[in-house]
Amino acid sequence: MFQYVYPQFEKKRILRVEMLDQLRDYPKNLFDLSFQGFGNGIVNGCSFTWDNGVLTISPGIIYHNEKLYMMTEPFVMDCKAEDRMRYLKVQFLTEAREMGKIIGNTRIVLEEKKADGATELELCRFRLQNGARLRSTYESFSDYSTEYDTINLIYQPYAAAGGSTLNPRLVRQFARELIRGGVTDPLDAGFSMAALSNNGVVSVSCMEEYLSARHGEDFNGNGNGAIYRGLLEILKDNGKGEFKRRTGNHGNRGMLLI
């Protein structure tokens, strides 16, 4: 049956272990039930800024293998230009037990090797050239795949019901460009408005079904890279959004779709 239990701490009443257990278990049970069926990935926060060779990751929450990991303070690390693709990752360490508590630790690393999905989670990737600045602002949806000196969020998994999906920031940008370009296809209009009404959080199954219907080919199970390229093709084919205007007026910029 459904119920809730709140322990009452009253004067001259004995404090029982069960009462403290209820306080401990309630938030954990709430989180566990709320995230049932979610895929691994970012839940909130974890944005990036770079200044003078120092990369800062903002506080955030990550969901991995049915556990929530929280970072309540900014994380700062050295990040010099090396002019090669590097991957910023969270590594999940073996669970530790000490002094009546269980601790799930992680380590944040910057390496040239892609994330191992079993024990690591990609936060972003980038290629920073000597003398350049690493940016985390974008002019358009296509700009998210710029090869050099730009934080690439395409392959960052975002936790959502049904599995890991594309970062909502990218989905919102796509939907805005499609709508502002004068969308006429009801499928495009429906997807874009639904995405914007949900602040860009769209399940991976919805994204795949939309792209499969729109392109006439199967996008199921191909990951964030295929989803991004499929969305980008819609903007290109329709001549909508900033993609055509930017490339038409200024020529092609360096792009890298891995």
C-alpha positions in Angstrom: 0.0 0.0 0.0 1.0 3.6 -0.4 2.0 5.5 2.7 4.4 8.1 4.2 6.0 8.0 7.6 7.5 11.1 9.3 9.2 10.5 12.7 8.2 12.9 15.4 10.9 14.1 17.8 9.1 15.1 21.0 10.2 16.1 24.4 10.7 13.2 26.9 10.2 10.6 24.1 12.9 8.1 23.5 14.8 8.6 20.2 14.7 5.2 18.5 17.1 3.9 15.8 14.1 3.3 13.5 13.3 7.1 13.6 16.8 8.0 12.4 16.5 5.3 9.7 13.4 6.8 8.4 15.1 10.2 8.1 18.0 8.6 6.3 16.0 6.4 3.9 13.3 8.9 2.8 15.5 11.1 0.5 17.3 8.1 -0.9 14.1 6.2 -1.6 12.6 9.3 -3.2 15.6 9.7 -5.6 15.7 6.0 -6.4 12.0 5.9 -7.3 12.1 9.2 -9.2 15.0 7.9 -11.5 13.6 4.4 -12.2 14.3 3.6 -15.8 16.7 6.5 -16.4 19.9 6.1 -18.5 23.3 7.2 -17.2 24.3 10.8 -17.7 24.2 14.4 -16.5 21.1 15.3 -14.4 21.9 19.0 -13.8 24.7 21.5 -13.8 28.3 20.5 -15.0 28.8 23.5 -17.2 32.3 24.6 -18.3 34.4 27.8 -18.3 38.0 28.2 -19.4 40.4 31.0 -18.6 44.1 31.3 -18.9 44.8 27.6 -19.0 42.4 26.7 -16.2 39.2 24.7 -16.8 36.4 25.1 -14.3 33.5 22.6 -14.0 30.4 23.9 -12.2 28.6 22.0 -9.5 26.2 19.3 -10.8 24.6 15.9 -10.4 25.4 12.8 -12.4 23.4 9.5 -12.5 25.4 6.4 -13.0 24.3 2.7 -12.6 21.3 3.7 -10.4 23.4 6.0 -8.1 23.3 9.8 -7.9 26.7 11.5 -7.6 26.7 15.1 -6.5 29.5 17.7 -6.8 28.6 20.7 -4.6 31.7 22.9 -5.3 33.3 23.9 -8.6 36.1 21.7 -9.8 39.2 23.4 -11.1 41.9 21.8 -13.2 44.9 22.8 -15.4 44.1 22.7 -19.1 46.8 23.9 -21.4 46.6 24.0 -25.2 47.9 20.7 -26.7 46.3 20.9 -30.2 44.9 17.3 -30.1 41.5 15.9 -29.2 41.1 15.3 -25.5 38.3 13.9 -23.5 37.1 15.2 -20.1 35.7 12.2 -18.2 34.4 11.2 -14.8 35.8 7.9 -13.6 33.7 5.9 -11.1 35.8 4.3 -8.4 35.2 1.3 -6.3 32.7 1.9 -3.5 34.3 2.5 -0.1 33.0 1.7 3.4 34.3 3.6 6.5 33.0 4.6 9.9 29.4 3.6 9.4 29.0 5.1 5.9 29.3 4.0 2.2 31.1 6.4 -0.2 30.8 6.4 -3.9 33.9 8.3 -5.2 34.8 9.6 -8.6 37.8 11.1 -10.3 37.8 13.8 -13.1 40.4 13.3 -15.7 41.4 14.8 -19.0 42.8 12.2 -21.4 43.3 11.4 -25.1 41.3 8.2 -24.8 37.5 8.1 -25.2 35.4 7.2 -22.2 34.8 3.6 -21.3 31.0 3.4 -20.8 31.2 0.8 -18.1 33.4 2.8 -15.7 33.5 6.3 -17.1 31.2 9.1 -18.3 32.2 11.7 -20.9 31.6 15.3 -19.8 32.9 16.9 -23.0 35.7 16.8 -25.6 37.7 19.5 -27.3 40.8 20.3 -29.3 42.5 23.5 -28.1 45.1 25.1 -30.3 48.1 27.0 -29.0 47.3 30.7 -28.4 43.6 30.1 -28.6 40.8 30.3 -26.0 38.5 27.4 -25.3 34.9 28.6 -25.7 31.6 27.2 -24.4 29.2 29.6 -26.2 27.7 28.7 -29.5 26.4 30.7 -32.5 24.1 28.0 -33.8 23.3 24.3 -33.8 26.0 23.6 -36.3 28.5 25.4 -34.2 28.4 22.7 -31.5 30.4 20.5 -33.9 33.2 23.1 -34.5 36.5 21.2 -34.4 38.9 23.6 -32.8 38.8 25.6 -29.5 35.2 24.7 -28.8 33.8 22.5 -26.0 31.9 19.7 -27.8 28.8 18.5 -25.8 27.4 16.3 -28.5 28.6 13.0 -27.0 27.9 14.0 -23.4 25.2 11.6 -22.2 22.2 13.2 -20.5 20.2 11.2 -18.0 16.5 10.8 -19.1 13.7 8.3 -18.9 14.3 5.3 -21.2 18.1 5.9 -21.6 20.9 8.4 -22.1 20.0 11.2 -24.5 21.3 14.4 -26.1 22.1 17.4 -23.9 18.9 19.6 -23.7 20.9 22.6 -24.6 21.5 21.3 -28.1 17.9 20.2 -28.5 16.6 23.6 -27.6 18.9 25.2 -30.1 17.7 22.9 -32.8 14.1 23.5 -32.1 14.5 27.3 -32.0 16.3 27.4 -35.3 13.7 25.1 -37.0 10.8 27.2 -35.7 12.3 30.5 -36.5 13.1 29.3 -40.0 9.4 29.0 -40.8 8.7 25.3 -40.3 5.9 23.9 -42.4 6.1 20.2 -41.8 3.7 19.2 -39.0 6.2 16.6 -37.8 8.9 19.2 -37.4 6.6 21.6 -35.7 5.2 19.1 -33.3 8.7 17.8 -32.3 10.1 21.3 -31.9 7.2 22.6 -29.8 7.3 19.5 -27.6 11.0 19.9 -27.1 10.8 23.5 -26.1 7.8 23.0 -23.8 9.9 20.4 -21.9 13.0 22.6 -21.8 14.8 20.5 -24.4 14.7 17.2 -22.4 13.6 14.6 -25.0 13.9 10.9 -24.5 16.2 9.0 -26.8 13.4 6.9 -28.1 11.4 10.0 -29.1 14.5 11.5 -30.9 15.1 8.2 -32.8 11.5 7.9 -33.9 11.4 11.5 -35.1 14.6 11.1 -37.1 13.6 7.7 -38.5 10.3 9.2 -39.7 11.9 12.3 -41.0 14.8 10.7 -42.9 13.1 7.4 -43.8 15.9 5.3 -42.2 16.5 3.6 -38.9 18.3 5.7 -36.3 17.7 3.4 -33.3 20.7 2.6 -31.1 23.2 4.7 -33.0 24.0 7.1 -30.2 24.3 10.9 -29.8 26.6 11.4 -32.8 24.0 9.9 -35.2 21.2 11.9 -33.5 23.1 15.1 -33.8 24.0 14.5 -37.5 20.4 13.6 -38.2 19.1 16.9 -36.7 21.8 18.9 -38.5 20.7 17.4 -41.8 17.1 18.5 -41.2 18.3 22.1 -40.8 20.5 21.8 -43.9 18.0 20.2 -46.1 15.3 22.6 -45.2 17.6 25.6 -45.5 16.4 26.7 -42.1 18.1 28.1 -39.0 21.5 29.7 -38.7 23.3 26.9 -40.6 22.6 28.0 -44.1 22.9 31.7 -43.4 26.3 31.4 -41.7 27.9 29.1 -44.2 26.4 31.0 -47.1 27.7 34.4 -46.0 31.0 33.5 -44.4 32.1 30.2 -46.0 32.6 26.9 -44.2 34.2 26.8 -40.8 36.2 23.8 -39.5 33.8 21.1 -38.5 34.5 17.7 -36.9 31.8 15.0 -36.6 33.4 12.0 -34.9 
